Structure formats: structure tokens, C-alpha cells
């Protein structure tokens, strides 16, 4: 008799100084019927992020010894994850509901896509015009896609994860589902840090992406992933 495919999902939430926002995200994913475990990786926060997570039933906290960047935090989470699938969710979202989570999981669980990406309400307008946010932090995929690349990922820049993953997807000609998330927003860095620090943080993130794959490849990824979308 053929067994039922293992569809267990581990949700990974990398977080840095998100004590005021992460509870709203946890309420959408903890106890979700399709999510087996929720791992929050606190990347050396200086606020009460860790305390908020510890007090939230059903969430497991992984504490990084120091702030090392999103990529290193995700590697720590992937190593600890037990699910066959990974659900990646940013810690600062507002308006997130269990229904949004279901819609992101469903195309991959159903075998209609190899990965799904969110398209949030306040994603940059060009991403809405193109129909894809190629650097979305919210993704659903098989853990095996990343399992052999963890050491390589540790050598990436702090914010190189999404574009590195995009390169893997393109190399494998993966099927990409874009899931629109009406009502879900991610605050601009300027709103969280102040406009000057926010601009610096955005510049550093873009620089990390370019160092990971190169400026030309960044543009090519947008075109390629758009072509790989499934309806």
C-alpha cells in the first residue's frame, strides 16, 4: 500500500527587534492546522522579541548568539526544522491571517507549484505591475531544496538569502506560484528605524543582494521567475 505523502510544514520566522509586531504574525501561524511547528529565530534582538516569543504558547525560540543577519538566522532555523516543507514568514507583517497562510501553502501541497511567493498589499508598485515580488520574504517550499546548500548560505551576505534561493529555483526550472495577499503589509524600514537609518538599511540590503548574484543577474531573476509562474 502506498503511504500518504509527508506534508508536515515548519514555519520559520527570522526576527530582529520585532517585539512590538511579532505577536500579530504568531497569531496567524501558531495552531494553524497545516503548520506542524513554528520556529522563531531571534537574531540578537536588543528589545523584548525573545520574551514575547517565550510567552507565546506553541512557538519555539531559537536565539542567535549575536546579530548575524537574516541568512544566518534562516540557516539556523532550517537546521532545526523537522518538517518536510518550510514556510518562511517575515516577523513584521500586519494584517496577516490564517487564511493568508493557507493560500501560500496550498499550491505547493497540491503539487501545482514547487514554491509559492507572497505578493503583499504594499509591495512596490512595479512588483504588482509585473505580478511577482521576486524578493518576497514569505515563501513555501520543500526543505530538501535547501538542505545541501546550508554551508554555502552561511558564506552569503546578511541579506543574500532570497536571491540565492531564486538562483536555485531558476537552475531547476521550478514552478512558481504567486499568491496575492490582500490586506497584508510590511512596514518600510524608515517607519521602523527613522528615515536616515532606513535608507542606509535599504542600501545595505540591495548591496547584499548584488554581491550575492551580481547586478545583471538581479534583473534577469525578475524576468525568469515571471516566466516560471504557474496559474
MOJOLIN-V601950 format. One record per helix or strand. SS is the DSSP state (helix for helix, strand for strand). FROM is the first residue (numbers start at 1). TO is the last residue. Records with the same first field share a line. If there is no record, write none. Layout:
SS=FROM-TO, FROM-TO
This chain:
strand=9-15, 37-42, 59-63, 85-88, 93-94, 115-120, 139-142, 176-181, 185-186, 229-229
helix=22-29, 49-54, 70-80, 98-109, 125-130, 144-147, 150-154, 161-171, 189-193, 195-213, 215-227
